[in-house]
């Protein structure tokens, strides 16, 4: 076909529609099955088209609820979570969630309304420089200047959000652009010459890694969320078992390797297990797969893996060598790299003694807590939740002490069942993220675990849970305090509990009742057992307000500035 | 150390903001930055001069810049054989007595007088940053009324003296 004929062909497929109509059709093309959003002036034309579009939309009670719900959805499905917010305050209310998704590499596509192009820059009503505000916290962002660009921009946004290292992409749509009609091809070519993530790892680097493994005596795999994003959990299992290499998980990587398998050492880092941290501190080969050597994992860099040759598999080349000097860099998708490594079937390292050492650490220094004070222990609550859900629930947490206890005492044997805010540590994340997780997995049991502090940051989303009768088991680990802050004040600030304990709290059972959600309260272990057993068998949503020992601390712990080998509170 | 990075970028609204934002976010210091159209339509070329502690920082900078979708190409030319130029405009006080003296200084620097008034001369000078710096020092005693420098723009020479240090193959 001549170029001219091609061009005319292209012309032919162009159709005339309003911006909002192009948007609806572009969303359908991306198989968007749920949108979390909140309407407002600048997105009225979009919501008008949404009304009759057949697209499924959930109205949260705050934009922050929308964005965290979309994150929960994205974490469980791996598909981009979609959010619509209006201009100005609507857009600024999603900023925290966008930042959270950016640092935890969650794919999101966020649509924000904007004032009409004719008044941009005049400080119009509900105008904010959303492009400027979100540039440092998005993988990419757009402001649509022409209606006919919408199909291309939406296609590009979904592609960017979900490929390479996933992340949030924002599209700012001025009101007039959504109203005006234009001619556009609805299946346009993407125009992204500057975006070519490396998926397939360099084979020579893989060979180097294979050789390093063969000659190592104390190898460890540090597996992060990259394994989960690439859907490479099966490959990780096969590879670790083929080579007999023990596995440590990061907080966000939990579930990538089955916790009940003998090669699993535990979670590493500030509140990781002793065995995991000692393995990281003494290994001679550290194979990082899809983790970013976050400071909460490494502790003081000076003491981190001092004897190890470091290999790092990551889809983002900028993560390799950023914090830790790396001998064997491998840029690529974790699943692809693991597949290649399995195919190499290299000579297995001799690790019998190493495994014995690790097993001794595991046996002698397990996670532990005292349970003899008569008060309900938060760790016990998590263990009970694990027991009564057979370890098969999707666990969504907020941020703080309960989050660490959940990571420690709810072992996961399967991937995509752990939803937590890692890098940003966003309080208020848990409850709305649980909504997104439950929407994504309607058949699975979803437990939302929050502290009494974080719960109060987004508890308005109980309305969504009630409205949709989502069967989320909402568990509040209630210690009448901002527990982690209180713990640090106890340890590092001479017990000066500056603004970290709550003198006044709502009656959470009555609050649940106000939304029509059954709520129960327990203050002892015996009561908690009865309630948890009951909650997991109930059909709809339920809220448990569990009053735990207020002085309980998270241990073991690596204090800030210390090395991983200097854990405190290992045995109690 | 001084690092020079050249960038090929889409000429789209907000691109400059993306780049300066990235430098702020990662705590990098920019010494100078030039931007202008390139040989291809819709594509701009930038030269960024930075002061960094070591090569590791430049490598990290290059990698972070590469992640930007509107940045098409990033080149660290710090260790390459390059041609670099800067332009400066200097308005210097000049009386009828010392005009000839100033002119005699201009000539060896191949600078040019582009504006003359009753009590001043405006001089245009191009060259590498060091040369401009040296010339400014020479002009200081006469009294500099105004000074504007464009910052360095650069690219690698057509032929490289030695093979440039390649980035870690990743």
Contacts between the chains, C-beta under 8 A, distances in Angstrom:
chain1	res1	chain2	res2	distance
A	131	B	14	5.8
A	132	B	14	7.8
A	132	B	17	6.4
A	135	B	14	6.8
A	135	B	17	5.9
A	135	B	18	5.6
A	135	B	21	5.0
A	136	B	21	4.8
A	136	B	22	7.4
A	136	B	24	7.7
A	136	B	25	5.0
A	139	B	69	7.7
A	140	B	69	4.7
A	143	B	13	7.3
A	143	B	14	7.7
A	145	B	13	7.9
A	160	B	69	6.6
A	192	B	69	6.4
A	193	B	72	5.7
A	194	B	10	6.8
A	194	B	68	7.2
A	194	B	69	5.2
A	194	B	70	6.0
A	194	B	71	5.6
A	194	B	72	4.4
A	194	B	73	8.0
A	195	B	69	4.8
A	202	B	169	6.9
A	202	B	170	7.7
A	204	B	169	7.8
A	205	B	169	7.6
A	205	B	170	7.7
A	316	B	67	7.2
A	317	B	63	5.3
A	317	B	66	7.4
A	317	B	170	5.1
A	318	B	60	6.8
A	318	B	63	3.8
A	318	B	64	5.2
A	318	B	66	7.5
A	318	B	67	5.9
A	320	B	170	6.0
A	321	B	56	7.4
A	321	B	59	7.2
A	321	B	60	7.5
A	321	B	168	7.5
A	322	B	60	6.1
A	329	B	168	6.2
A	329	B	170	4.3
A	330	B	170	7.7
A	331	B	170	4.8
